[in-house]
Amino acid sequence: HPNEYVVLEENVSRSLRFLKITEILVKNDTANGYVYVNEICKRLYEEKMKPKLHNNGFDFGLAAVHNFLWHYYVNYQKEGKWFP
């Protein structure tokens, strides 16, 4: 259900912490350990991302939040660019 839930895995958790949105850090080695965070990601999407995406003709839903946060930590924070 990509429009209802966002999977919080370690890289997403690190981004949320670095951006001072949360103070938690979730570390997972398997899919069984995934935690679903909805209210935070829904608010990020509705308030920050949706208006910009919709103005450009895109509707990615909550998947956009997960991808942004994951790439923010894995690529942007470490290498200064969004993609390898």
N, CA, C and O atoms as a CHARMM CRD file, in Angstrom:
* protein
*
  336
    1    1 HSD  N      0.82700  -1.18200   0.00000 PROA 1      0.00000
    2    1 HSD  CA     0.00000   0.00000   0.00000 PROA 1      0.00000
    3    1 HSD  C      0.87300   1.24700   0.00000 PROA 1      0.00000
    4    1 HSD  O      0.98500   1.92000   1.02500 PROA 1      0.00000
    5    2 PRO  N      1.48800   1.56500  -1.12200 PROA 2      0.00000
    6    2 PRO  CA     2.44500   2.68100  -1.15500 PROA 2      0.00000
    7    2 PRO  C      1.84200   4.05300  -0.88800 PROA 2      0.00000
    8    2 PRO  O      2.58100   4.98900  -0.58300 PROA 2      0.00000
    9    3 ASN  N      0.53100   4.20100  -0.99300 PROA 3      0.00000
   10    3 ASN  CA    -0.07200   5.49600  -0.68300 PROA 3      0.00000
   11    3 ASN  C     -0.57700   5.57400   0.75100 PROA 3      0.00000
   12    3 ASN  O     -1.10300   6.60400   1.17200 PROA 3      0.00000
   13    4 GLU  N     -0.41600   4.47800   1.50900 PROA 4      0.00000
   14    4 GLU  CA    -0.88200   4.46200   2.88700 PROA 4      0.00000
   15    4 GLU  C      0.24300   4.31600   3.89800 PROA 4      0.00000
   16    4 GLU  O      0.13700   4.81300   5.01900 PROA 4      0.00000
   17    5 TYR  N      1.32200   3.64100   3.51300 PROA 5      0.00000
   18    5 TYR  CA     2.41500   3.37000   4.44200 PROA 5      0.00000
   19    5 TYR  C      3.75600   3.68400   3.80700 PROA 5      0.00000
   20    5 TYR  O      3.92800   3.56200   2.59500 PROA 5      0.00000
   21    6 VAL  N      4.69400   4.08600   4.63200 PROA 6      0.00000
   22    6 VAL  CA     6.07900   4.26800   4.20600 PROA 6      0.00000
   23    6 VAL  C      6.91800   3.33500   5.06300 PROA 6      0.00000
   24    6 VAL  O      6.77600   3.30700   6.28500 PROA 6      0.00000
   25    7 VAL  N      7.78200   2.57900   4.42600 PROA 7      0.00000
   26    7 VAL  CA     8.65800   1.68500   5.17100 PROA 7      0.00000
   27    7 VAL  C      9.80000   2.50500   5.75200 PROA 7      0.00000
   28    7 VAL  O     10.52800   3.18100   5.02500 PROA 7      0.00000
   29    8 LEU  N      9.94500   2.43500   7.04900 PROA 8      0.00000
   30    8 LEU  CA    11.04000   3.13400   7.71300 PROA 8      0.00000
   31    8 LEU  C     12.17900   2.14900   7.88300 PROA 8      0.00000
   32    8 LEU  O     12.12300   1.26200   8.73400 PROA 8      0.00000
   33    9 GLU  N     13.21000   2.30700   7.07400 PROA 9      0.00000
   34    9 GLU  CA    14.38900   1.47900   7.24200 PROA 9      0.00000
   35    9 GLU  C     15.52800   2.38200   7.66100 PROA 9      0.00000
   36    9 GLU  O     15.34200   3.59200   7.78400 PROA 9      0.00000
   37   10 GLU  N     16.69100   1.82700   7.87900 PROA 10     0.00000
   38   10 GLU  CA    17.76900   2.57300   8.52300 PROA 10     0.00000
   39   10 GLU  C     18.13300   3.87000   7.80400 PROA 10     0.00000
   40   10 GLU  O     18.30200   4.89600   8.46200 PROA 10     0.00000
   41   11 ASN  N     18.25800   3.85900   6.49100 PROA 11     0.00000
   42   11 ASN  CA    18.64800   5.07600   5.77200 PROA 11     0.00000
   43   11 ASN  C     17.58500   6.16800   5.86800 PROA 11     0.00000
   44   11 ASN  O     17.91000   7.35000   5.98400 PROA 11     0.00000
   45   12 VAL  N     16.33000   5.77300   5.82100 PROA 12     0.00000
   46   12 VAL  CA    15.24000   6.73900   5.98300 PROA 12     0.00000
   47   12 VAL  C     15.26600   7.28500   7.40700 PROA 12     0.00000
   48   12 VAL  O     15.10800   8.48700   7.62000 PROA 12     0.00000
   49   13 SER  N     15.46500   6.40100   8.37600 PROA 13     0.00000
   50   13 SER  CA    15.52800   6.81700   9.77100 PROA 13     0.00000
   51   13 SER  C     16.67500   7.79800  10.00900 PROA 13     0.00000
   52   13 SER  O     16.50900   8.77600  10.73800 PROA 13     0.00000
   53   14 ARG  N     17.82700   7.55000   9.40700 PROA 14     0.00000
   54   14 ARG  CA    18.97400   8.45300   9.56200 PROA 14     0.00000
   55   14 ARG  C     18.66800   9.83700   8.98000 PROA 14     0.00000
   56   14 ARG  O     19.05400  10.85400   9.55600 PROA 14     0.00000
   57   15 SER  N     17.98100   9.87000   7.84700 PROA 15     0.00000
   58   15 SER  CA    17.60900  11.15900   7.25000 PROA 15     0.00000
   59   15 SER  C     16.66300  11.92800   8.15200 PROA 15     0.00000
   60   15 SER  O     16.84700  13.12600   8.37000 PROA 15     0.00000
   61   16 LEU  N     15.64800  11.24700   8.68100 PROA 16     0.00000
   62   16 LEU  CA    14.70000  11.91400   9.57400 PROA 16     0.00000
   63   16 LEU  C     15.41100  12.47300  10.80200 PROA 16     0.00000
   64   16 LEU  O     15.07700  13.55900  11.27500 PROA 16     0.00000
   65   17 ARG  N     16.38300  11.73800  11.31400 PROA 17     0.00000
   66   17 ARG  CA    17.15200  12.22200  12.46600 PROA 17     0.00000
   67   17 ARG  C     18.03900  13.39300  12.09400 PROA 17     0.00000
   68   17 ARG  O     18.08500  14.39000  12.81500 PROA 17     0.00000
   69   18 PHE  N     18.74200  13.28600  10.98000 PROA 18     0.00000
   70   18 PHE  CA    19.64100  14.34900  10.55500 PROA 18     0.00000
   71   18 PHE  C     18.87800  15.64800  10.29400 PROA 18     0.00000
   72   18 PHE  O     19.36800  16.73300  10.60300 PROA 18     0.00000
   73   19 LEU  N     17.67300  15.53200   9.72200 PROA 19     0.00000
   74   19 LEU  CA    16.84600  16.70300   9.42800 PROA 19     0.00000
   75   19 LEU  C     16.10300  17.20400  10.67200 PROA 19     0.00000
   76   19 LEU  O     15.31300  18.14400  10.58700 PROA 19     0.00000
   77   20 LYS  N     16.35700  16.57600  11.82300 PROA 20     0.00000
   78   20 LYS  CA    15.75700  16.94200  13.10400 PROA 20     0.00000
   79   20 LYS  C     14.22700  16.84200  13.09600 PROA 20     0.00000
   80   20 LYS  O     13.53100  17.64600  13.71600 PROA 20     0.00000
   81   21 ILE  N     13.72800  15.83400  12.37600 PROA 21     0.00000
   82   21 ILE  CA    12.29100  15.57100  12.35100 PROA 21     0.00000
   83   21 ILE  C     11.93800  14.57000  13.44400 PROA 21     0.00000
   84   21 ILE  O     10.88500  14.67400  14.07300 PROA 21     0.00000
   85   22 THR  N     12.82300  13.59700  13.66600 PROA 22     0.00000
   86   22 THR  CA    12.64300  12.63000  14.74800 PROA 22     0.00000
   87   22 THR  C     13.95800  12.47600  15.49100 PROA 22     0.00000
   88   22 THR  O     14.99900  12.96500  15.05400 PROA 22     0.00000
   89   23 GLU  N     13.89100  11.78800  16.62400 PROA 23     0.00000
   90   23 GLU  CA    15.10200  11.49400  17.38100 PROA 23     0.00000
   91   23 GLU  C     15.40400  10.00400  17.38900 PROA 23     0.00000
   92   23 GLU  O     16.38400   9.57200  17.99400 PROA 23     0.00000
   93   24 ILE  N     14.56500   9.21300  16.71700 PROA 24     0.00000
   94   24 ILE  CA    14.75300   7.76500  16.73300 PROA 24     0.00000
   95   24 ILE  C     15.71500   7.33100  15.64100 PROA 24     0.00000
   96   24 ILE  O     15.89300   8.02000  14.63700 PROA 24     0.00000
   97   25 LEU  N     16.32700   6.18600  15.85200 PROA 25     0.00000
   98   25 LEU  CA    17.14700   5.56500  14.82100 PROA 25     0.00000
   99   25 LEU  C     16.75900   4.10000  14.76900 PROA 25     0.00000
  100   25 LEU  O     16.93800   3.36800  15.74200 PROA 25     0.00000
  101   26 VAL  N     16.23200   3.67800  13.64100 PROA 26     0.00000
  102   26 VAL  CA    15.81500   2.29700  13.45400 PROA 26     0.00000
  103   26 VAL  C     16.87700   1.58400  12.64200 PROA 26     0.00000
  104   26 VAL  O     17.23300   2.02800  11.55000 PROA 26     0.00000
  105   27 LYS  N     17.38200   0.48600  13.16600 PROA 27     0.00000
  106   27 LYS  CA    18.34700  -0.33000  12.42500 PROA 27     0.00000
  107   27 LYS  C     17.68900  -1.66500  12.12600 PROA 27     0.00000
  108   27 LYS  O     17.16900  -2.32100  13.02900 PROA 27     0.00000
  109   28 ASN  N     17.70900  -2.06500  10.87400 PROA 28     0.00000
  110   28 ASN  CA    17.06000  -3.30200  10.46800 PROA 28     0.00000
  111   28 ASN  C     17.97700  -4.10400   9.55900 PROA 28     0.00000
  112   28 ASN  O     18.66500  -3.54800   8.70300 PROA 28     0.00000
  113   29 ASP  N     17.97800  -5.39900   9.75300 PROA 29     0.00000
  114   29 ASP  CA    18.72200  -6.28100   8.86800 PROA 29     0.00000
  115   29 ASP  C     17.80100  -7.06900   7.95000 PROA 29     0.00000
  116   29 ASP  O     18.24200  -7.58300   6.92300 PROA 29     0.00000
  117   30 THR  N     16.53000  -7.17000   8.30800 PROA 30     0.00000
  118   30 THR  CA    15.59600  -7.94900   7.49600 PROA 30     0.00000
  119   30 THR  C     14.29300  -7.19100   7.34200 PROA 30     0.00000
  120   30 THR  O     14.01200  -6.24500   8.07900 PROA 30     0.00000
  121   31 ALA  N     13.51300  -7.61800   6.38200 PROA 31     0.00000
  122   31 ALA  CA    12.20900  -6.98800   6.14700 PROA 31     0.00000
  123   31 ALA  C     11.29000  -7.16600   7.34300 PROA 31     0.00000
  124   31 ALA  O     10.38700  -6.35400   7.54200 PROA 31     0.00000
  125   32 ASN  N     11.49000  -8.19100   8.13500 PROA 32     0.00000
  126   32 ASN  CA    10.64100  -8.41400   9.30500 PROA 32     0.00000
  127   32 ASN  C     10.77600  -7.30100  10.33100 PROA 32     0.00000
  128   32 ASN  O      9.88500  -7.10700  11.15800 PROA 32     0.00000
  129   33 GLY  N     11.87300  -6.57400  10.28700 PROA 33     0.00000
  130   33 GLY  CA    12.09500  -5.51900  11.26400 PROA 33     0.00000
  131   33 GLY  C     11.58100  -4.16000  10.83700 PROA 33     0.00000
  132   33 GLY  O     11.70200  -3.20000  11.59700 PROA 33     0.00000
  133   34 TYR  N     11.01100  -4.04500   9.64500 PROA 34     0.00000
  134   34 TYR  CA    10.55400  -2.74300   9.16000 PROA 34     0.00000
  135   34 TYR  C      9.46000  -2.17300  10.05100 PROA 34     0.00000
  136   34 TYR  O      8.58500  -2.88900  10.53700 PROA 34     0.00000
  137   35 VAL  N      9.53600  -0.89900  10.24300 PROA 35     0.00000
  138   35 VAL  CA     8.54500  -0.17800  11.02700 PROA 35     0.00000
  139   35 VAL  C      7.84100   0.77400  10.06900 PROA 35     0.00000
  140   35 VAL  O      8.48800   1.40700   9.23500 PROA 35     0.00000
  141   36 TYR  N      6.53200   0.87900  10.18400 PROA 36     0.00000
  142   36 TYR  CA     5.79300   1.77400   9.30300 PROA 36     0.00000
  143   36 TYR  C      5.51400   3.09000  10.01400 PROA 36     0.00000
  144   36 TYR  O      4.91100   3.11200  11.08700 PROA 36     0.00000
  145   37 VAL  N      5.95200   4.16900   9.41700 PROA 37     0.00000
  146   37 VAL  CA     5.73000   5.48800   9.98300 PROA 37     0.00000
  147   37 VAL  C      4.81800   6.21400   9.03100 PROA 37     0.00000
  148   37 VAL  O      5.16400   6.43600   7.87100 PROA 37     0.00000
  149   38 ASN  N      3.67000   6.58000   9.51200 PROA 38     0.00000
  150   38 ASN  CA     2.72300   7.19200   8.60200 PROA 38     0.00000
  151   38 ASN  C      2.50400   8.67000   8.81900 PROA 38     0.00000
  152   38 ASN  O      2.57400   9.45300   7.87200 PROA 38     0.00000
  153   39 GLU  N      2.24700   9.05400  10.02300 PROA 39     0.00000
  154   39 GLU  CA     1.87400  10.44900  10.24300 PROA 39     0.00000
  155   39 GLU  C      2.98700  11.40400   9.83300 PROA 39     0.00000
  156   39 GLU  O      2.71800  12.42700   9.20200 PROA 39     0.00000
  157   40 ILE  N      4.21800  11.09300  10.17400 PROA 40     0.00000
  158   40 ILE  CA     5.33700  11.96200   9.80500 PROA 40     0.00000
  159   40 ILE  C      5.45600  12.05100   8.29400 PROA 40     0.00000
  160   40 ILE  O      5.54100  13.14400   7.73500 PROA 40     0.00000
  161   41 CYS  N      5.46100  10.89800   7.63300 PROA 41     0.00000
  162   41 CYS  CA     5.66400  10.89000   6.18700 PROA 41     0.00000
  163   41 CYS  C      4.46700  11.45200   5.43000 PROA 41     0.00000
  164   41 CYS  O      4.63100  12.10600   4.40000 PROA 41     0.00000
  165   42 LYS  N      3.26600  11.20000   5.93800 PROA 42     0.00000
  166   42 LYS  CA     2.08600  11.78100   5.29300 PROA 42     0.00000
  167   42 LYS  C      2.13400  13.30400   5.37200 PROA 42     0.00000
  168   42 LYS  O      1.81300  13.99100   4.40200 PROA 42     0.00000
  169   43 ARG  N      2.53200  13.82600   6.51900 PROA 43     0.00000
  170   43 ARG  CA     2.63900  15.28600   6.64900 PROA 43     0.00000
  171   43 ARG  C      3.72500  15.84200   5.75000 PROA 43     0.00000
  172   43 ARG  O      3.52300  16.87200   5.10500 PROA 43     0.00000
  173   44 LEU  N      4.88100  15.17700   5.69300 PROA 44     0.00000
  174   44 LEU  CA     5.94800  15.62200   4.79200 PROA 44     0.00000
  175   44 LEU  C      5.44800  15.65800   3.35500 PROA 44     0.00000
  176   44 LEU  O      5.70500  16.61000   2.61800 PROA 44     0.00000
  177   45 TYR  N      4.73400  14.61600   2.97300 PROA 45     0.00000
  178   45 TYR  CA     4.23600  14.55400   1.60100 PROA 45     0.00000
  179   45 TYR  C      3.19600  15.64400   1.34800 PROA 45     0.00000
  180   45 TYR  O      3.31800  16.41100   0.39300 PROA 45     0.00000
  181   46 GLU  N      2.18300  15.71200   2.19400 PROA 46     0.00000
  182   46 GLU  CA     1.08500  16.66700   1.98500 PROA 46     0.00000
  183   46 GLU  C      1.55600  18.11600   2.04400 PROA 46     0.00000
  184   46 GLU  O      1.14500  18.93300   1.22100 PROA 46     0.00000
  185   47 GLU  N      2.40900  18.43900   3.00300 PROA 47     0.00000
  186   47 GLU  CA     2.80100  19.83200   3.21700 PROA 47     0.00000
  187   47 GLU  C      3.97800  20.28800   2.36200 PROA 47     0.00000
  188   47 GLU  O      4.04300  21.45400   1.97400 PROA 47     0.00000
  189   48 LYS  N      4.89300  19.39900   2.06800 PROA 48     0.00000
  190   48 LYS  CA     6.12600  19.82100   1.38500 PROA 48     0.00000
  191   48 LYS  C      6.26400  19.31400  -0.04700 PROA 48     0.00000
  192   48 LYS  O      6.67300  20.06100  -0.93600 PROA 48     0.00000
  193   49 MET  N      5.92600  18.05400  -0.27000 PROA 49     0.00000
  194   49 MET  CA     6.23000  17.46200  -1.57000 PROA 49     0.00000
  195   49 MET  C      5.06900  17.49500  -2.56200 PROA 49     0.00000
  196   49 MET  O      5.26500  17.79500  -3.74000 PROA 49     0.00000
  197   50 LYS  N      3.87600  17.19200  -2.09400 PROA 50     0.00000
  198   50 LYS  CA     2.73000  17.07700  -2.99200 PROA 50     0.00000
  199   50 LYS  C      2.49200  18.34000  -3.81700 PROA 50     0.00000
  200   50 LYS  O      2.29800  18.24000  -5.02800 PROA 50     0.00000
  201   51 PRO  N      2.49900  19.52900  -3.20200 PROA 51     0.00000
  202   51 PRO  CA     2.26100  20.73400  -4.00700 PROA 51     0.00000
  203   51 PRO  C      3.27800  20.89300  -5.14000 PROA 51     0.00000
  204   51 PRO  O      2.91300  21.26500  -6.25500 PROA 51     0.00000
  205   52 LYS  N      4.53500  20.61500  -4.85700 PROA 52     0.00000
  206   52 LYS  CA     5.56900  20.77500  -5.88800 PROA 52     0.00000
  207   52 LYS  C      5.46000  19.70200  -6.95900 PROA 52     0.00000
  208   52 LYS  O      5.62700  19.98800  -8.14500 PROA 52     0.00000
  209   53 LEU  N      5.18200  18.47300  -6.54900 PROA 53     0.00000
  210   53 LEU  CA     5.05500  17.39200  -7.52500 PROA 53     0.00000
  211   53 LEU  C      3.82700  17.59000  -8.40300 PROA 53     0.00000
  212   53 LEU  O      3.89300  17.40900  -9.61900 PROA 53     0.00000
  213   54 HSD  N      2.71500  17.96000  -7.79300 PROA 54     0.00000
  214   54 HSD  CA     1.47900  18.15100  -8.55600 PROA 54     0.00000
  215   54 HSD  C      1.59600  19.32300  -9.52300 PROA 54     0.00000
  216   54 HSD  O      1.03900  19.27600 -10.62000 PROA 54     0.00000
  217   55 ASN  N      2.30800  20.36700  -9.13500 PROA 55     0.00000
  218   55 ASN  CA     2.50000  21.50600 -10.03700 PROA 55     0.00000
  219   55 ASN  C      3.27500  21.11300 -11.28200 PROA 55     0.00000
  220   55 ASN  O      3.16900  21.76700 -12.31900 PROA 55     0.00000
  221   56 ASN  N      4.05800  20.04200 -11.17800 PROA 56     0.00000
  222   56 ASN  CA     4.83300  19.56700 -12.32000 PROA 56     0.00000
  223   56 ASN  C      4.19800  18.34800 -12.98200 PROA 56     0.00000
  224   56 ASN  O      4.81800  17.71300 -13.83400 PROA 56     0.00000
  225   57 GLY  N      2.97100  18.01800 -12.59800 PROA 57     0.00000
  226   57 GLY  CA     2.23900  16.93600 -13.23900 PROA 57     0.00000
  227   57 GLY  C      2.54900  15.54100 -12.71900 PROA 57     0.00000
  228   57 GLY  O      2.24200  14.55900 -13.39500 PROA 57     0.00000
  229   58 PHE  N      3.15000  15.42400 -11.53800 PROA 58     0.00000
  230   58 PHE  CA     3.50500  14.11600 -10.99100 PROA 58     0.00000
  231   58 PHE  C      2.65600  13.79600  -9.77000 PROA 58     0.00000
  232   58 PHE  O      2.26300  14.69200  -9.02300 PROA 58     0.00000
  233   59 ASP  N      2.37500  12.51000  -9.57100 PROA 59     0.00000
  234   59 ASP  CA     1.67600  12.06300  -8.37200 PROA 59     0.00000
  235   59 ASP  C      2.27500  10.73100  -7.93800 PROA 59     0.00000
  236   59 ASP  O      1.78400   9.66800  -8.31800 PROA 59     0.00000
  237   60 PHE  N      3.33400  10.79300  -7.14500 PROA 60     0.00000
  238   60 PHE  CA     4.02900   9.58900  -6.71900 PROA 60     0.00000
  239   60 PHE  C      3.53300   9.05800  -5.38500 PROA 60     0.00000
  240   60 PHE  O      3.87000   7.93200  -5.01600 PROA 60     0.00000
  241   61 GLY  N      2.75600   9.82000  -4.66000 PROA 61     0.00000
  242   61 GLY  CA     2.28300   9.38300  -3.35900 PROA 61     0.00000
  243   61 GLY  C      3.40900   9.30800  -2.34600 PROA 61     0.00000
  244   61 GLY  O      4.44500   9.95700  -2.49100 PROA 61     0.00000
  245   62 LEU  N      3.18800   8.50800  -1.32300 PROA 62     0.00000
  246   62 LEU  CA     4.15800   8.40900  -0.23800 PROA 62     0.00000
  247   62 LEU  C      5.48300   7.79800  -0.67100 PROA 62     0.00000
  248   62 LEU  O      6.48700   7.95600   0.02400 PROA 62     0.00000
  249   63 ALA  N      5.50500   7.11000  -1.79200 PROA 63     0.00000
  250   63 ALA  CA     6.76900   6.55300  -2.29100 PROA 63     0.00000
  251   63 ALA  C      7.78200   7.67100  -2.52400 PROA 63     0.00000
  252   63 ALA  O      8.98600   7.45000  -2.39200 PROA 63     0.00000
  253   64 ALA  N      7.31200   8.85500  -2.86700 PROA 64     0.00000
  254   64 ALA  CA     8.21200   9.99500  -3.09100 PROA 64     0.00000
  255   64 ALA  C      8.94300  10.36700  -1.80500 PROA 64     0.00000
  256   64 ALA  O     10.11500  10.73900  -1.84400 PROA 64     0.00000
  257   65 VAL  N      8.25900  10.27000  -0.67300 PROA 65     0.00000
  258   65 VAL  CA     8.88300  10.59400   0.60900 PROA 65     0.00000
  259   65 VAL  C      9.98100   9.57800   0.92300 PROA 65     0.00000
  260   65 VAL  O     11.09400   9.94700   1.29700 PROA 65     0.00000
  261   66 HSD  N      9.65500   8.30700   0.76700 PROA 66     0.00000
  262   66 HSD  CA    10.64400   7.25900   1.04100 PROA 66     0.00000
  263   66 HSD  C     11.86900   7.42700   0.14600 PROA 66     0.00000
  264   66 HSD  O     12.99800   7.37900   0.63600 PROA 66     0.00000
  265   67 ASN  N     11.67000   7.62100  -1.14100 PROA 67     0.00000
  266   67 ASN  CA    12.79900   7.77200  -2.06400 PROA 67     0.00000
  267   67 ASN  C     13.63000   9.00700  -1.74300 PROA 67     0.00000
  268   67 ASN  O     14.86000   8.95700  -1.78000 PROA 67     0.00000
  269   68 PHE  N     12.96700  10.10900  -1.43100 PROA 68     0.00000
  270   68 PHE  CA    13.70200  11.32400  -1.07800 PROA 68     0.00000
  271   68 PHE  C     14.58200  11.08500   0.14800 PROA 68     0.00000
  272   68 PHE  O     15.77800  11.37900   0.12600 PROA 68     0.00000
  273   69 LEU  N     13.98800  10.55300   1.21500 PROA 69     0.00000
  274   69 LEU  CA    14.73200  10.35800   2.45600 PROA 69     0.00000
  275   69 LEU  C     15.85800   9.34600   2.28400 PROA 69     0.00000
  276   69 LEU  O     16.95000   9.53700   2.81800 PROA 69     0.00000
  277   70 TRP  N     15.60100   8.28000   1.54700 PROA 70     0.00000
  278   70 TRP  CA    16.62800   7.25500   1.34200 PROA 70     0.00000
  279   70 TRP  C     17.81000   7.83200   0.57400 PROA 70     0.00000
  280   70 TRP  O     18.95600   7.65700   0.98700 PROA 70     0.00000
  281   71 HSD  N     17.54800   8.51500  -0.53300 PROA 71     0.00000
  282   71 HSD  CA    18.63200   9.08700  -1.33800 PROA 71     0.00000
  283   71 HSD  C     19.31200  10.25000  -0.62400 PROA 71     0.00000
  284   71 HSD  O     20.50100  10.49800  -0.82800 PROA 71     0.00000
  285   72 TYR  N     18.56400  10.96100   0.21000 PROA 72     0.00000
  286   72 TYR  CA    19.15800  12.06800   0.95600 PROA 72     0.00000
  287   72 TYR  C     20.29400  11.54800   1.82900 PROA 72     0.00000
  288   72 TYR  O     21.38100  12.12600   1.85000 PROA 72     0.00000
  289   73 TYR  N     20.04300  10.46200   2.54500 PROA 73     0.00000
  290   73 TYR  CA    21.09100   9.93800   3.41900 PROA 73     0.00000
  291   73 TYR  C     22.16600   9.19200   2.63300 PROA 73     0.00000
  292   73 TYR  O     23.35500   9.46200   2.80400 PROA 73     0.00000
  293   74 VAL  N     21.76500   8.27100   1.78400 PROA 74     0.00000
  294   74 VAL  CA    22.72000   7.39000   1.10200 PROA 74     0.00000
  295   74 VAL  C     23.60300   8.14900   0.11300 PROA 74     0.00000
  296   74 VAL  O     24.80900   7.90900   0.05600 PROA 74     0.00000
  297   75 ASN  N     23.02200   9.05500  -0.66200 PROA 75     0.00000
  298   75 ASN  CA    23.79400   9.73300  -1.69800 PROA 75     0.00000
  299   75 ASN  C     24.15200  11.17400  -1.34500 PROA 75     0.00000
  300   75 ASN  O     25.32900  11.53400  -1.33200 PROA 75     0.00000
  301   76 TYR  N     23.15300  11.99400  -1.06100 PROA 76     0.00000
  302   76 TYR  CA    23.38600  13.42700  -0.90300 PROA 76     0.00000
  303   76 TYR  C     24.26000  13.74600   0.30700 PROA 76     0.00000
  304   76 TYR  O     25.21300  14.51800   0.19400 PROA 76     0.00000
  305   77 GLN  N     23.94800  13.16500   1.45500 PROA 77     0.00000
  306   77 GLN  CA    24.72200  13.43700   2.66100 PROA 77     0.00000
  307   77 GLN  C     26.15800  12.95000   2.54600 PROA 77     0.00000
  308   77 GLN  O     27.08100  13.60800   3.02700 PROA 77     0.00000
  309   78 LYS  N     26.34600  11.81900   1.92100 PROA 78     0.00000
  310   78 LYS  CA    27.67900  11.21600   1.86400 PROA 78     0.00000
  311   78 LYS  C     28.51400  11.72500   0.69900 PROA 78     0.00000
  312   78 LYS  O     29.72900  11.87600   0.82400 PROA 78     0.00000
  313   79 GLU  N     27.85700  11.99500  -0.45400 PROA 79     0.00000
  314   79 GLU  CA    28.61700  12.32200  -1.65900 PROA 79     0.00000
  315   79 GLU  C     28.28800  13.68300  -2.26500 PROA 79     0.00000
  316   79 GLU  O     28.93400  14.11200  -3.22100 PROA 79     0.00000
  317   80 GLY  N     27.28500  14.36300  -1.71000 PROA 80     0.00000
  318   80 GLY  CA    26.93000  15.68100  -2.21700 PROA 80     0.00000
  319   80 GLY  C     26.17200  15.66600  -3.53000 PROA 80     0.00000
  320   80 GLY  O     26.04600  16.70100  -4.18500 PROA 80     0.00000
  321   81 LYS  N     25.66300  14.49800  -3.92500 PROA 81     0.00000
  322   81 LYS  CA    24.84300  14.40700  -5.13500 PROA 81     0.00000
  323   81 LYS  C     23.69900  13.43500  -4.86500 PROA 81     0.00000
  324   81 LYS  O     23.78900  12.58100  -3.98400 PROA 81     0.00000
  325   82 TRP  N     22.62200  13.57900  -5.63700 PROA 82     0.00000
  326   82 TRP  CA    21.41100  12.80600  -5.37000 PROA 82     0.00000
  327   82 TRP  C     21.47600  11.36600  -5.84700 PROA 82     0.00000
  328   82 TRP  O     20.79200  10.50500  -5.29300 PROA 82     0.00000
  329   83 PHE  N     22.27200  11.08800  -6.84900 PROA 83     0.00000
  330   83 PHE  CA    22.36900   9.72600  -7.37700 PROA 83     0.00000
  331   83 PHE  C     23.83200   9.36600  -7.56600 PROA 83     0.00000
  332   83 PHE  O     24.66200  10.24900  -7.78100 PROA 83     0.00000
  333   84 PRO  N     24.16100   8.08500  -7.48800 PROA 84     0.00000
  334   84 PRO  CA    25.57200   7.67500  -7.62600 PROA 84     0.00000
  335   84 PRO  C     26.17800   8.04600  -8.95800 PROA 84     0.00000
  336   84 PRO  O     27.35100   7.76200  -9.20300 PROA 84     0.00000
